[in-house]
Amino acid sequence: MGDAEHWRTAPKDLSLAENIVHVWRAELANPSLELLSPDERERAAQFHFDKDRNRYVGARAILRQLAGRYENVSPTELRFTYNAFGKPALDASSLRFNTSHSANFALFAFTRTRNIGVDIERIRPDFATREIAARFFSETEVAALRALPEPAQSAAFFACWTRKEALIKAHGSGLSLSLRKFAVSVDTPARLLRTDFDPEAVRQWTLHELFPGEGFVAALAVEGSPERIDCWRWE
């Protein structure tokens, strides 16, 4: 997966085989409503701040273009469905995907047949406090964070946060799956250590660290063990 500068330009004849994961990194700029469906435009209109609206529109437009490329259809022809917790999917398709954005960066993860989740966060030392960790993290994670040198704790906090968020998104059950009901590593490599909700989960899911760019951390959660993870740069 490598550092941010190793995100590659995708080939024009791109295809997504079984047991392969593709992750795309994009900057959310020049948003356009043209590709969005009526319900997506309605949701965009509900954002109070322009920056939030523009990021939503930009992310949805890129998602439609990428998913359309994998499905070999026009981006405007795609019809998304949503589960009870709001996770999107495509009807009658083996394509599985997830998205996340922070500030002007976004990640888009795609695979076939297996559940997947991705999360990106900008490192904010003012948010990475011991009080917030104690509120949302498991005792195992809190202890691991406090054992680190203080200068390393902010990045480790967000590494932990993104791994937990990616798993929740891959699981597809939203906030009904408490962040405190499972523990992940706060250092390298990214791993699911234990869960309170499913004894098989540690063997069912794999976590992967991503490197979106300086000042950001990200993680990927995938059902099973993919053969390869390719990181592409949206252009």
N, C-alpha and C positions, 0 to 999 in steps of 0.2 A: 504494500500500500504506500509506504514511503512518505516523504515530506511533501509539503504543498507544491513545490516546484516540479514534482514528479507526476502530477496529474497530467495525463496525456491527451492529445487530440484524438478523438475517436475516428476510426476508419469509416469511409462512406458506406461500405457494405456491411455495416454493423449488424450482428445477430446475437441473440441471447440463448445459449444452449442450456439444457438441463444442468443443474449443479454448479452453475456459474452465477456470480452476483456482479452487477454493474452499479457503481455509485458515481453520480455526476455532481460536480461542484459548479455553482453558478453565482454570478453577481446579479442582484435584482435591480436592473436599470431599464429605463424606457418602457414602462408597463403599457400594455394595450388591451382594451376590452374586447377586441375583435374576435378572439378565439374563445371567449368565455360563453357559457350557456346562460339563459335567462336567470336561473336560480343563482348562479355564481355572480352575475352582475348585481342581483338584488342584495346578496350578502355583502358585496364590495361597497354598495351604497350605505350600508349600515355602520361602516367604520367612521369614527368621529374625526380621527386625525388622518391627514393626507398621506403621511409616511406609512402608516399601517395599511391603509387602503392600497397604496401603490405596491407594497411588498406582497400583499395577498394576491393582487392582480398579476404581478410579475411571476409569482410562484405557480399560480394556476395555469398561466399561459405556457410556461416552460414544461410543466407536467404534462399538459395536453400534447405539446409537440413531441416530447420524448415517448410517451405512451403510444401516440399515433405512429411513431416510427417503428416501435417494436411490433405493433399490431397491423402495420401496413394499411392504415386508414387515415383519413383526414382528421386533424386534431378536433375539428368541430363536430365530427360524427361520434365521438366517444360519449358514452352514457355511463356516468358513475352511479353506483349504488352505495349505501352506507349501512353499516350494522347498527345495533342499538346504542353503541358508544361513539358513533360518528366516524368510524374508520372507513375510508372509501375503498371500493373495489370495482372491477369491471365485470359486467355480466358475461357468462359463457366464455371466459378467458382464463388461461393458465397463468397469465401475467400477475405477479404480486408486486406491490410497490409501497413506498412510504416516503414522506417528505418532512423536512424540517428547515426552519430558517432562523437566523439570529442576526440582528442589524441588517446589513445588505447582502449577507452571504446565505446561500441555500444549498442543501444537499437533497438529492433524489436517488433513492435506492430501488433497484429492480431485480427480480429473479423470477423463476418459474416454479409454480406449485407449492413452494414453501413460504410460510409466513415470515415477514421481515419488518424491521423497524430501524429508524435512524434518528439521531438527535445531534444537533450542533448548538453550542453555547459560546458566547463571548465571555472570556474570563473577567469577572468583576470582583475584585478583592473585597469590596464593601458588602457584597452579598454572601460571600463564602465565610460566614461566621460560625462559631461553635454552637450558637443558639439555634441557627437554622439546621445545621447538621444534626443536632440532637433531636430536633422536631421531626425530620423527614428520613433520616438514615437509621439503619439498624445499629445495635450496640457494637457489633463486630466492625462495621465501617467507621463508626465514630472513634473507636479505640485505635484503629489503623491510621486514621487521619491525625490524631493527636500524637502518635508515635513518630510522625515525620518531622523534620526540621521546619520551623515556622515559615521560612521563605518558600517552601515547596507545597504548603498546605492549600493555597488557593487553587493552583492548577490541579492538585489531586482531588479537591472538593468537586470541581467541575468534571473531572474525569469520571468520578463516581456518579455524579448527577446524570451525565449523558448516558452512561451505561444502564442506569436504572430506567431512565425515560425511554431509551431505545427498546429495552425488553418489554416494558409496559405497552408500548406502541405495537411491537411485534405480536404480543399476546392478544391484543385486540379487545381487551376488556376495560380499557380506560381507567378512570380513577377508582373503579371498584377493586382494583388490585393495588393494595397499599404499598407505598415505597418501603415501608418497614417490614413487609412480609418476606423479604428476600435480601440477600447480601451479595455484593459484587466486590471484586478487587478494586483498590484505589491506586494501585501502581501497575507496572507492566509485568506480565501480559494481562489484557482484559479477560476476566473470567467471572462466570456465575459460580459463587461459592456454595450457596445453600438456599433453600426456599422453605417457607412454612405452608405453602399452598399445594405443592405437588412434589412428592419425593422423586419423580422421574424427570423433573424439569432440568436438573443440572446436566443430565445426559441428553436432553432434548434440544437445548439451546446452546449456541456458541456466541460469544461476544468478541468484537474486533475493534481495536482502536483505529481511528482515522485522524488524518492530519490536514485539516482544511486550510490552515494559514496561521500566521503569527497572531497571537492574542486570542485564538479560538481553540476549542477542543471539540471532539465529536466521537461518536461511537455507533456501531452497527450491531444489531442483534438479529440472528438468523436461526431459523428452525433447522436443526441438523448441522452438518459440517460441509460447507461448500468446497468444491474443488479449487476454486480460484475467485478472487475478488479483484475486478478491474476498476480502476479509478480514472474517470474521464473528465475533461474540462469542457464545459458548455461554452460555445463560441457563437 
